[in-house]
């Protein structure tokens, strides 16, 4: 593969954890159940979703930086 195609692929996959987290939130709201048993709309539910996003996003960004760096291609 060309370097530009690999770089594009690496950066396009950064959004995958965000999409998966949003799908998980949607499914938990649709099923009207949350893993901790708290009702939807509570501050704990929103804080948990925020913490999950903040902890997942840096891993994918760092992975894209490493994958797109010239030393690895």
Steps between C-alpha positions, in 0.01 A plus 500: 500500500608853443597717794210742446248214502642361825496844660142554393400160634671559834333837556160383379506221759539756780124557493419131545515498884284812511239344273501176698461688830210705363335181372541344843341802666213489252442130560505540878249784478283304256503196727426730795775342702843613602774272621490646851121492523468876516221667304584676177566869540685473828825685541683174561393362163614812315823516698569134419448561128729803514773312686479214252535741208791685658686177573434334163576790268869556591582135427363523148666838435840376618455186291423710192805719563722193527345332194526815289858586598757462223717267710230230505415517129 
